[in-house]
Amino acid sequence: MKMTEQDVLAFLQAQPDWLCQHAAEFGLRPSESKILSFQKGSMLALKRKTEKMADQLVQILADAETNRDLMMKFMRFHQRLLAVEDISQWLDAITNGLRDDFSLPHHVVRIVTNIPENCSVPAEIIADAEVKAAAAKLTKPLCGALPVVALMRQFADQPRLESFLQLPIRWHDKTIAVLIIGHENDAHFQPEQSTEWITIMGESLAIILARLLKLAD
């Protein structure tokens, strides 16, 4: 393809630093100001790139530390569950773990499955018919949304709460208990947040509760 003088000129106008970079090949000596300008521009671009990478590294380290702290909290919570020998201790493990490890003091637990006659269960955590009906509709953790009236009533003696986590505790595809956590900050629990760790918590709670209620196979 033949290039005209106008083509060359258009290229150089579009790539103003190209001639400075290849000056020696054409026996040219660009002015000192042009060289300095090119070097300054290159250094500025490198500086910006370095700053961006530094910011990304800081964010990665911060995220890693946050994830580490979260994993440690869940590990402590599960350690509490491992020491449980009866329903009262199971309830204490939940209450103490949420309050001390996660700073979530506002929560209620209700058992919605039938209680065997030979099991001792604190009366305050046995669900009434309305709570059982509402809990039966929960099949996975829900964040952000207000609980139905029957579940919301369980927080009657607690402060005004703005966001919630509803965690069904399920055994063999059936909800046997429900854990509702509330927070004063309306942004604490959000519908789009991940529930992976919460789901694992629910599974652990279900395994222990099923054993204590003698539901386990």
C-alpha positions as CSV (number, residue, x, y, z in Angstrom):
1,M,0.0,0.0,0.0
2,K,1.4,3.4,-1.1
3,M,1.5,6.1,1.6
4,T,1.2,9.7,0.6
5,E,2.8,12.6,2.4
6,Q,-0.6,13.4,3.9
7,D,-0.8,9.9,5.3
8,V,2.6,10.2,7.0
9,L,1.7,13.6,8.4
10,A,-1.6,12.3,9.7
11,F,0.1,9.4,11.4
12,L,2.7,11.7,13.1
13,Q,-0.1,14.0,14.3
14,A,-1.9,11.1,15.8
15,Q,1.3,9.7,17.3
16,P,3.2,12.8,18.4
17,D,5.8,10.9,20.4
18,W,6.6,8.4,17.7
19,L,9.2,10.5,16.0
20,C,11.0,11.3,19.3
21,Q,11.2,7.6,20.1
22,H,12.7,6.8,16.6
23,A,14.7,10.0,16.1
24,A,18.1,8.2,16.0
25,E,17.0,5.9,13.2
26,F,16.4,8.9,11.0
27,G,19.5,10.9,12.1
28,L,17.3,13.4,13.9
29,R,17.9,15.2,17.1
30,P,14.7,16.2,18.9
31,S,14.8,19.3,21.0
32,E,15.6,18.8,24.7
33,S,12.2,20.0,25.7
34,K,10.5,17.3,23.6
35,I,12.7,14.6,25.2
36,L,11.9,15.9,28.6
37,S,8.2,16.1,27.8
38,F,8.2,12.5,26.6
39,Q,10.1,11.3,29.7
40,K,7.9,13.3,32.0
41,G,4.8,11.8,30.4
42,S,6.2,8.3,30.7
43,M,7.1,8.8,34.3
44,L,3.6,10.2,35.1
45,A,1.9,7.2,33.4
46,L,4.2,4.8,35.4
47,K,3.4,6.7,38.6
48,R,-0.3,6.5,38.1
49,K,-0.1,2.8,37.2
50,T,2.0,2.1,40.4
51,E,-0.5,4.1,42.5
52,K,-3.4,2.1,41.1
53,M,-1.6,-1.2,41.8
54,A,-0.8,-0.1,45.3
55,D,-4.5,0.8,45.9
56,Q,-5.5,-2.6,44.6
57,L,-3.0,-4.4,46.8
58,V,-4.3,-2.5,49.9
59,Q,-7.9,-3.5,49.0
60,I,-6.8,-7.2,48.5
61,L,-5.0,-7.2,51.9
62,A,-8.0,-5.6,53.6
63,D,-10.4,-8.1,52.1
64,A,-8.1,-11.0,53.1
65,E,-8.1,-9.7,56.7
66,T,-11.8,-9.3,56.7
67,N,-12.3,-12.9,55.4
68,R,-9.9,-14.2,58.0
69,D,-11.7,-12.4,60.8
70,L,-15.0,-13.8,59.6
71,M,-13.7,-17.4,59.4
72,M,-12.3,-17.1,62.9
73,K,-15.7,-16.0,64.2
74,F,-17.4,-19.0,62.5
75,M,-14.8,-21.3,63.9
76,R,-15.4,-20.0,67.4
77,F,-19.2,-20.4,66.9
78,H,-18.8,-24.0,65.8
79,Q,-16.5,-24.7,68.7
80,R,-19.3,-23.6,71.0
81,L,-21.7,-26.0,69.3
82,L,-19.2,-28.9,69.7
83,A,-19.5,-28.6,73.5
84,V,-23.3,-28.7,73.5
85,E,-25.0,-31.6,75.4
86,D,-28.7,-30.4,75.7
87,I,-31.1,-27.9,74.2
88,S,-30.4,-25.2,76.9
89,Q,-26.7,-25.4,76.0
90,W,-27.5,-25.3,72.3
91,L,-29.5,-22.1,72.9
92,D,-26.7,-20.6,75.0
93,A,-24.1,-21.4,72.3
94,I,-26.3,-19.5,69.8
95,T,-26.9,-16.6,72.1
96,N,-23.3,-16.2,73.3
97,G,-21.8,-16.8,69.9
98,L,-24.0,-14.2,68.1
99,R,-23.6,-11.7,70.9
100,D,-19.9,-12.1,71.6
101,D,-18.4,-13.2,68.3
102,F,-20.7,-11.3,65.8
103,S,-22.0,-8.4,67.9
104,L,-25.5,-9.5,67.1
105,P,-27.4,-9.4,70.4
106,H,-30.9,-9.1,68.9
107,H,-32.1,-12.5,67.8
108,V,-34.7,-15.1,68.6
109,V,-34.7,-18.9,68.2
110,R,-37.9,-21.0,67.9
111,I,-38.2,-24.7,67.5
112,V,-41.0,-25.5,65.1
113,T,-40.8,-29.3,65.0
114,N,-42.6,-31.7,67.3
115,I,-40.8,-32.1,70.6
116,P,-40.4,-35.7,71.8
117,E,-41.8,-36.3,75.3
118,N,-38.4,-37.3,76.8
119,C,-36.7,-34.1,75.6
120,S,-36.4,-31.1,77.9
121,V,-36.8,-27.8,75.9
122,P,-37.1,-24.3,77.4
123,A,-40.7,-23.2,77.0
124,E,-39.8,-19.8,75.6
125,I,-38.3,-21.3,72.4
126,I,-41.2,-23.6,71.5
127,A,-43.0,-22.0,68.6
128,D,-46.7,-21.4,68.5
129,A,-48.9,-22.3,65.5
130,E,-48.5,-19.0,63.7
131,V,-44.7,-19.1,64.0
132,K,-44.7,-22.7,62.8
133,A,-46.7,-21.8,59.8
134,A,-44.5,-18.8,58.9
135,A,-41.3,-20.8,59.4
136,A,-42.5,-23.7,57.2
137,K,-42.4,-21.3,54.3
138,L,-38.7,-20.5,54.8
139,T,-36.5,-22.8,52.7
140,K,-33.3,-20.7,52.6
141,P,-31.7,-17.8,54.3
142,L,-33.3,-14.4,53.6
143,C,-31.5,-11.1,54.2
144,G,-32.9,-7.6,54.4
145,A,-36.6,-8.3,54.3
146,L,-38.9,-7.7,57.2
147,P,-40.2,-11.0,58.7
148,V,-43.9,-11.7,58.6
149,V,-45.9,-10.5,61.5
150,A,-45.8,-13.8,63.4
151,L,-42.0,-13.7,63.4
152,M,-41.8,-10.0,64.0
153,R,-43.8,-10.3,67.2
154,Q,-41.0,-12.4,68.7
155,F,-38.9,-9.2,68.9
156,A,-41.6,-7.4,71.0
157,D,-39.2,-6.7,73.9
158,Q,-36.2,-5.6,71.8
159,P,-35.4,-2.2,70.3
160,R,-36.6,-1.1,66.9
161,L,-34.8,-3.1,64.3
162,E,-34.4,-2.2,60.6
163,S,-32.8,-5.2,58.8
164,F,-33.1,-8.9,59.4
165,L,-31.6,-12.3,58.6
166,Q,-34.1,-15.1,58.6
167,L,-32.3,-18.5,58.8
168,P,-34.4,-21.7,58.6
169,I,-32.7,-24.6,60.4
170,R,-33.6,-27.5,58.2
171,W,-33.2,-31.3,58.6
172,H,-34.0,-33.7,55.8
173,D,-35.6,-30.9,53.8
174,K,-37.9,-29.9,56.6
175,T,-37.6,-26.8,58.8
176,I,-37.2,-27.9,62.4
177,A,-36.3,-24.5,63.9
178,V,-35.8,-20.9,62.9
179,L,-33.3,-18.2,63.8
180,I,-34.2,-14.6,63.2
181,I,-31.4,-12.0,63.7
182,G,-32.2,-8.2,63.7
183,H,-30.1,-5.1,63.5
184,E,-30.7,-1.4,64.1
185,N,-28.9,-0.5,60.9
186,D,-31.1,-0.9,57.9
187,A,-28.1,-1.6,55.7
188,H,-26.6,-4.3,57.9
189,F,-28.4,-7.2,56.2
190,Q,-28.9,-6.7,52.4
191,P,-30.9,-8.9,50.0
192,E,-27.9,-9.2,47.6
193,Q,-25.3,-10.3,50.3
194,S,-23.8,-13.7,50.2
195,T,-25.4,-16.3,52.5
196,E,-22.8,-19.1,51.9
197,W,-21.4,-19.0,55.5
198,I,-24.9,-18.5,57.0
199,T,-26.1,-21.6,55.2
200,I,-23.3,-23.6,56.7
201,M,-24.1,-22.2,60.1
202,G,-27.7,-23.4,59.7
203,E,-26.6,-26.8,58.7
204,S,-24.4,-27.1,61.8
205,L,-27.2,-25.9,64.0
206,A,-29.6,-28.5,62.4
207,I,-27.2,-31.4,63.0
208,I,-26.8,-30.6,66.7
209,L,-30.5,-30.0,67.2
210,A,-31.6,-33.1,65.4
211,R,-29.3,-35.1,67.6
212,L,-30.6,-33.5,70.8
213,L,-34.2,-34.0,69.7
214,K,-33.3,-37.6,68.6
215,L,-34.3,-36.9,65.1
216,A,-31.0,-38.1,63.6
217,D,-31.1,-41.4,61.7
